[in-house]
């Protein structure tokens, strides 16, 4: 059922197409600007790094990305995934937790191209206030976690990071090793589904503003990318591999625009307001994956076999006005019971990153309380 919380993309022609793509794109295929995806592919230009505009951004509806709580203890931790890479995380524990008993715990993953301090820590803190042990993490190649070169796309390793976080939590004396859940925000929504399909230790899964990073890169929003456009992008990335193998400069693609202008789309502005202002800013490199690795998303199919997660429950949360809504609805359609789809009235995609007056934390808490016993 759909639930509505009340407290809830001849050679001359190809050259012309690529030229138009470079000129029009500000977002590309990473986070899904609708106009950019309609244009077809990610920009191939190296990403400039100007001094960020740290204006406050739109802090309406309780936007509070860097929220902290005096009811929660915070500990920086590291743990290794199966690739022997160090994954950085932050462990949140309610101060009144009885550490002599064992309690449910939740892993929280950040938006694609972000870091744990962007959205994930907020969710982890809010869920810890509701009694859960929580662990946010930086996906490999991002933030404080291992991985070279930086900003590499590797969906398989991303999924492994969630399982490694489960490994870590299962060693904590105050955590019930059989009662572990996960929340994936934006791109991490697809990574946590990928992880849960092969890791039955993840007992309950929630996604928020989910992006299917595979479909977004193959097809664009609303299947706006043609096969010819996809092949052009693959060819460009392959040629860039030759450049980098010979010692050339690494190039980055898509992600949040560094500057806005009159041609910037509503979605450009939506992401810019979070990633490029004081509202959510951490680093100008966030959201820009390497050009050569971003095509790995073409082989990423997180919703294939999603029905095998059953009977473990799934909760998909999306905004009523979110440009990414199609992904949550598709996942819900394909998943088997038990499953829930919660549509937050009036909310867009990025709204659910940090607007605490819109994010249905109580709904998340109820879901995990019912399914992590």
C-alpha positions as MATLAB code, in Angstrom:
seq = 'XXXXXXXXXXXXXXXXXXXXXXXXXXXXXXXXXXXXXXXXXXXXXXXXXXXXXXXXXXXXXXXXXXXXXXXXXXXXXXXXXXXXXXXXXXXXXXXXXXXXXXXXXXXXXXXXXXXXXXXXXXXXXXXXXXXXXXXXXXXXXXXXXXXXXXXXXXXXXXXXXXXXXXXXXXXXXXXXXXXXXXXXXXXXXXXXXXXXXXXXXXXXXXXXXXXXXXXXXXXXXXXXXXXXXXXXXXXXXXXXXXXXXXXXXXXXXXXXXXXXXXXXXXXXXXXXXXXXXXXXXXXXXXXXXXXXXXXXXXXXXXXXXXXXXXXXXXXXXXXXXXXXXXXXXXXXXXXXXXXXXXXXXXXXXXXXXXXXXXXXXXXXXXXXXXXXX';
ca = [
       0.000    0.000    0.000;
       1.012    3.636   -0.393;
       1.236    5.504    2.876;
       1.362    9.297    3.194;
       2.968   10.354    6.480;
       1.585   13.432    8.141;
       4.337   13.948   10.880;
       6.054   11.581    5.278;
      16.486   11.052  -16.828;
      26.568   10.102  -39.503;
      29.744   11.187  -37.198;
      28.879   14.865  -37.646;
      25.588   14.299  -35.892;
      27.319   12.563  -33.006;
      29.838   15.399  -32.649;
      26.966   17.849  -32.622;
      25.207   15.842  -29.905;
      28.301   15.744  -27.697;
      28.876   19.468  -28.164;
      25.321   20.187  -27.064;
      25.741   17.835  -24.115;
      28.855   19.620  -22.856;
      27.182   22.978  -23.254;
      23.926   22.073  -21.506;
      24.978   19.805  -18.657;
      25.408   21.078  -15.176;
      24.457   17.875  -13.407;
      24.937   14.894  -15.685;
      24.219   11.396  -14.591;
      25.325   11.258  -10.981;
      22.474   12.841   -9.097;
      20.035   13.344  -11.900;
      19.229   16.815  -13.123;
      16.205   16.201  -15.288;
      17.291   18.609  -17.985;
      20.810   17.205  -17.930;
      19.655   13.627  -18.225;
      17.426   14.621  -21.090;
      20.525   15.973  -22.779;
      21.957   12.486  -22.289;
      25.334   12.265  -20.619;
      27.822   13.575  -18.137;
      30.063   16.484  -18.936;
      33.598   15.447  -19.854;
      35.289   18.646  -18.755;
      37.507   18.622  -15.703;
      35.629   20.047  -12.748;
      36.793   23.479  -11.680;
      37.159   24.102   -7.963;
      36.392   27.770   -7.286;
      36.042   29.128   -3.792;
      32.625   27.926   -2.592;
      29.793   30.317   -1.922;
      29.102   29.664    1.729;
      25.871   31.592    1.888;
      23.540   30.050    4.414;
      21.305   28.364    1.865;
      17.593   27.749    2.320;
      17.208   26.625    5.903;
      13.415   26.494    5.906;
      11.477   23.525    7.230;
      14.054   22.968    9.920;
      17.014   22.282    7.609;
      19.664   21.211   10.101;
      22.253   18.986    8.435;
      24.822   19.436   11.221;
      22.413   18.692   14.051;
      23.920   17.334   17.261;
      22.258   16.013   20.395;
      23.233   16.123   24.045;
      21.345   12.845   24.454;
      23.738   10.899   22.238;
      27.395    9.907   22.565;
      29.479   10.098   19.409;
      32.577    8.025   18.635;
      34.715    7.963   15.493;
      35.472    4.406   14.433;
      37.162    2.526   11.594;
      36.722   -1.033   10.406;
      37.925   -3.073    7.439;
      35.866   -4.373    4.568;
      36.707   -7.631    2.782;
      38.965   -5.739    0.377;
      41.121   -4.806    3.388;
      40.162   -1.173    3.011;
      39.605    0.939    6.091;
      36.072    2.281    6.252;
      35.511    5.344    8.426;
      32.378    5.618   10.476;
      30.746    7.406   13.367;
      29.045    5.406   16.106;
      26.068    7.015   17.857;
      24.830    5.568   21.145;
      21.969    6.886   23.302;
      23.409    8.189   26.570;
      20.770    6.386   28.592;
      21.375    3.058   26.838;
      21.820    0.098   29.146;
      25.176   -1.144   27.899;
      24.752   -4.310   29.884;
      21.992   -5.397   27.510;
      21.899   -5.879   23.747;
      20.017   -3.512   21.474;
      18.984   -3.142   17.814;
      21.350   -1.162   15.601;
      21.095    0.604   12.239;
      23.702    1.413    9.567;
      23.146    4.726    7.741;
      24.596    5.490    4.283;
      25.072    8.958    2.783;
      23.919   10.246   -0.617;
      26.022    9.260   -3.628;
      29.160   11.389   -3.813;
      28.592   12.867   -0.377;
      30.213   12.040    2.952;
      28.767   10.844    6.245;
      28.605   14.415    7.562;
      26.063   15.155    4.840;
      22.675   13.748    5.817;
      23.840   10.393    7.208;
      25.011   11.767   10.551;
      21.745   13.662   10.937;
      19.710   10.496   10.407;
      21.996    8.517   12.698;
      21.668   11.112   15.460;
      17.895   11.329   15.196;
      17.519    7.555   15.262;
      19.874    7.307   18.244;
      17.640    9.787   20.059;
      14.855    7.267   19.487;
      16.782    4.508   21.198;
      18.796    2.842   18.444;
      22.529    2.302   18.235;
      23.463    3.782   14.857;
      26.530    3.818   12.632;
      27.092    6.230    9.748;
      29.873    5.482    7.282;
      31.889    7.019    4.476;
      31.682    4.786    1.430;
      35.064    3.670    0.112;
      36.825    6.271   -2.082;
      34.889    9.072   -0.355;
      35.316   11.079    2.808;
      37.703    9.591    5.346;
      37.514    6.015    4.043;
      40.292    4.332    2.063;
      40.353    4.128   -1.712;
      42.524    5.550   -4.466;
      42.062    7.433   -6.632;
      39.494    9.465   -4.771;
      35.884    9.695   -5.919;
      35.925    6.333   -7.698;
      32.621    4.629   -8.511;
      32.520    0.986   -7.407;
      28.994   -0.254   -6.595;
      30.242   -3.676   -5.501;
      32.610   -2.164   -2.941;
      29.930    0.272   -1.789;
      27.630   -2.658   -1.034;
      30.480   -4.446    0.721;
      30.955   -1.403    2.958;
      27.439   -1.887    4.328;
      28.173   -5.516    5.097;
      31.461   -4.501    6.726;
      29.513   -2.074    8.901;
      27.311   -5.001    9.926;
      30.470   -6.989   10.729;
      31.573   -4.164   13.016;
      28.247   -3.740   14.777;
      27.988   -7.465   15.456;
      31.169   -7.222   17.563;
      29.815   -4.533   19.867;
      28.825   -5.948   23.278;
      25.700   -3.771   23.577;
      24.392   -4.581   20.067;
      22.000   -7.430   19.316;
      23.850   -9.080   16.440;
      20.610  -10.558   15.085;
      18.711   -7.264   15.027;
      20.472   -5.035   12.528;
      18.872   -2.703   10.012;
      20.017   -0.173    7.426;
      18.983    3.185    6.005;
      20.241    4.294    2.590;
      19.810    7.903    1.503;
      19.788    8.804   -2.215;
      22.374    6.605   -4.002;
      23.012    4.635   -0.828;
      19.416    3.477   -1.084;
      20.400    1.386   -4.097;
      23.663    0.263   -2.483;
      21.953   -0.968    0.655;
      19.442   -2.919   -1.414;
      22.357   -4.469   -3.298;
      23.950   -5.401    0.017;
      20.756   -6.764    1.565;
      20.124   -9.100   -1.375;
      23.248  -11.078   -0.439;
      23.537  -10.334    3.285;
      20.599  -11.766    5.262;
      22.045  -10.308    8.470;
      20.425   -7.011    7.435;
      16.973   -7.638    8.827;
      15.107   -4.474    7.835;
      15.877   -1.930    5.110;
      14.680    1.639    4.614;
      15.558    3.964    1.747;
      15.027    7.718    1.578;
      14.977    9.742   -1.672;
      16.465    6.667   -3.309;
      18.354    6.808   -6.574;
      18.810    3.637   -8.612;
      22.290    4.679   -9.695;
      22.336    2.026  -12.411;
      19.100    3.052  -14.088;
      19.876    6.746  -13.654;
      23.128    6.335  -15.589;
      21.867    3.879  -18.222;
      18.541    5.498  -18.934;
      18.380    8.924  -17.312;
      15.314   10.198  -15.533;
      12.121    9.024  -17.193;
      14.204    6.953  -19.659;
      15.354   10.090  -21.465;
      18.807    8.797  -22.509;
      19.046    7.037  -25.876;
      21.267    4.055  -26.612;
      23.365    6.187  -28.969;
      23.926    8.753  -26.258;
      24.885    6.056  -23.781;
      27.407    4.595  -26.231;
      28.902    8.035  -26.814;
      29.485    8.424  -23.083;
      31.061    4.966  -22.841;
      33.375    5.810  -25.739;
      34.423    9.048  -24.105;
      35.173    7.346  -20.797;
      37.165    4.615  -22.571;
      39.295    7.192  -24.381;
      39.921    8.938  -21.072;
      41.239    5.645  -19.667;
      43.969    5.780  -22.343;
      44.850    9.305  -21.234;
      45.106    8.390  -17.574;
      46.979    5.135  -18.209;
      49.627    7.228  -19.985;
      49.920    9.471  -16.914;
      47.421   12.146  -17.865;
      45.258   14.096  -15.455;
      42.273   12.428  -13.826;
      39.001   13.940  -14.958;
      35.776   14.217  -13.007;
      32.193   14.345  -14.141;
      28.641   15.322  -13.221;
      27.757   16.166   -9.665;
      26.649   19.436   -8.156;
      27.353   22.536  -10.237;
      30.025   24.788   -8.764;
      28.224   27.927   -9.900;
      24.699   28.865  -10.915;
      23.667   30.992  -13.863;
      20.505   31.904  -15.731;
      20.406   28.508  -17.459;
      20.605   26.509  -14.217;
      17.642   24.175  -13.755;
      15.480   23.811  -10.697;
      17.285   20.574   -9.864;
      20.676   22.265  -10.285;
      19.551   24.817   -7.744;
      18.111   22.198   -5.424;
      21.433   20.362   -5.079;
      23.557   23.524   -5.125;
      21.620   24.854   -2.163;
      22.700   21.854   -0.100;
      26.191   20.976   -1.331;
      27.548   24.438   -2.171;
      26.281   26.549    0.722;
      26.805   26.423    4.459;
      23.586   24.424    4.745;
      25.396   21.196    3.822;
      28.834   22.131    2.468;
      31.805   19.905    3.367;
      34.121   19.913    0.344;
      33.993   21.109   -3.257;
      35.043   17.661   -4.426;
      31.875   16.034   -3.146;
      29.456   14.656   -5.750;
      32.071   14.611   -8.564;
      33.022   11.005   -9.468;
      35.866   10.191  -11.821;
      34.790   10.147  -15.454;
      36.323    6.738  -16.170;
      34.750    4.991  -13.195;
      31.271    6.516  -13.380;
      30.395    4.203  -16.290;
      30.584    1.255  -13.889;
      27.076    2.210  -12.894;
      25.975    0.964  -16.308;
      26.483   -2.581  -14.993;
      24.671   -1.937  -11.696;
      21.190   -3.485  -11.391;
      20.164   -3.218   -7.737;
      16.483   -4.000   -8.332;
      17.174   -7.315  -10.090;
      16.082  -10.012   -7.641;
      14.916   -7.415   -5.106;
      12.043   -9.785   -4.362;
      14.521  -12.224   -2.783;
      14.919   -9.869    0.196;
      11.476  -10.993    1.362;
      10.378  -11.797    4.035;
      12.661   -9.093    5.418;
      10.703   -5.813    5.307;
      11.408   -2.833    3.062;
      10.341    0.784    3.539;
      10.723    3.231    0.650;
      10.392    6.929    1.563;
      10.192    9.540   -1.176;
       9.025   13.106   -1.554;
       5.777   13.944   -3.290;
       7.665   16.359   -5.572;
      10.976   14.485   -5.727;
      12.470   14.145   -9.211;
      13.781   10.759   -8.001;
      10.349    9.458   -6.998;
      10.260    7.038   -9.938;
      13.012    4.922   -8.384;
      11.250    4.364   -5.077;
       8.028    3.560   -6.898;
       9.787    1.073   -9.187;
      11.526   -0.630   -6.274;
       8.212   -0.865   -4.440;
       6.540   -2.364   -7.515;
       9.227   -5.050   -7.877;
       9.729   -5.935   -4.226;
       7.795   -8.659   -2.494;
       5.907   -8.258    0.761;
       6.343   -7.008    3.364;
       6.945   -3.604    1.803;
       5.806   -0.036    2.349;
       5.900    3.108    0.232;
       5.721    6.386    2.127;
       5.280    9.627    0.179;
       6.091   12.807    2.102;
       3.665   15.596    1.140;
       5.268   18.674   -0.402;
       8.818   17.313   -0.204;
      11.411   17.292   -2.973;
      14.439   15.034   -3.288;
      16.995   17.065   -1.322;
      14.400   18.188    1.197;
      14.672   14.743    2.767;
      18.417   15.149    3.280;
      18.127   17.570    6.176;
      14.738   19.219    6.623;
      13.812   17.800    9.979;
      10.270   19.179    9.802;
       9.647   17.044    6.711;
      11.707   13.899    7.334;
       9.454   11.231    8.928;
      11.856   10.133   11.671;
       9.018    8.788   13.784;
       7.843    6.668   10.877;
      11.378    5.285   10.504;
      11.541    4.561   14.201;
       8.201    2.745   14.138;
       9.328    0.661   11.165;
      12.535   -0.455   12.849;
      10.916   -0.942   16.243;
       8.381   -3.289   14.643;
      10.964   -5.225   12.658;
      14.036   -5.250   14.898;
      12.772   -6.875   18.079;
];
